[in-house]
Amino acid sequence: MFVNRYNDDVLSIPLRPDLDISEYEFTINAPAIPTDDEQEEPNDNTNMDKIIFSYSREEIYVNRACSYKVHYLGLQARLDQDDNRWINRITVNEANIVNETDSTHISIYH
């Protein structure tokens, strides 16, 4: 998934249903994607942090039409080692994701 210039206080990202780990890179001050007739301008302020999400999965059979759904249990998040982090900390608000509600499961502070 790639989001360019996303500016909101909530971001939904999917977790991998086939592995017990998902990794995402979050970039601050990334250059804009140029259109066909524009050139990308260099940006020395670009900073990327990687967050690694780990969990166990529980597959639940729903029915023949829907097949399976996945519950993510024991969700943990950690920042990859980096000397120049722009993300200050991560808080897991709900470690078990068993439905797709509007609740916040993880808070990322920068």
N, C-alpha and C positions, 0 to 999 in steps of 0.2 A: 504494500500500500504506500502511496506517495501523496502527500498533501503539500501543496505549495502555498506558502504565505497564509497559513491558517491562523486566525486570530479570534479565539473564543475562550471561554473559561472551562469548557467541557469538550473532551475528545474521546470518541469511542474507537477502540482498536480491537481486532479479533485475536483470540488466543488459538494456537494450533490445536486442532482436535486429534491429530495423529501422533503428537509428541508430548512429552512432559515438560517442555521448555519452549518459550517464544522469546525472540530477541528483536528489539526495535532500536533504531537510531533516531534520536531527536536532535534537530539542528536549529540553532538560533543564529539570526543574522545571515541566513543563506541568501545567495543572490537569486533574483527572480528568474524564472524560466523565460528566455528570450523568445519573441515571436520569430517567424521565418526571416524577417528583414532587420532584426535587431541583433546586436552582438552582446554576449553576456559580459557584464562589467565585473571585474575582479573585486573581491571583498575580503579584506584582511581580518575582519571581525568575525568570520564564520567560526562557529564552535559546535562540535558534535559530541553528544553523550549517548552511550549505549546503555539501555536498561534490559536486564535479563529477568524474565518472569518464569518462575518454576512452580509446578503444581502436580498433583496426581489427577488422573481422569477416571471418571465412572461413566460408562456407557449405559444408557437406559433405553430399552426398546419401547417405542411409542406405538407404532402399528405398521402395517404393510405400506401404507401410503407415505407416511413420514419417516419410516425406518427408525433410526436412533437419534438420540440427543446426548449431549455430553455435559456432565456436571464437573466443574473444576474445583478440586478440594485442596485445602492447605496452600492457597496462593501466597507466594513470596515474591518480592521484587528487590533487586539489588542493582546498583550502578557498577558498570565495568570500571576497572581502575583507570584513572585519568588524572593527570596533574593539573589540568585546566578545566575543571567542571563548571558548568553554568547551572546545573541542577543541584540544589542544596541538599534536599532529602526527599525520601519517598515514604509514605505511610500507607500501610494496608488497612483499609477500613472494614472490609469484609473478606475473610480468607476463603470462604466457600461461595462459589457462584453456581447457584442451582436454578436460577431463572433469569430472564432478561428484563429486569425491572429498570426503572430510571435511577436507581440508587448508585452512588459513587462507590466503587470497589477499591480504588487506589487514588491517593492524592499525591501529586508531584509538586514540590515547592521549588521555586527558582528565584 
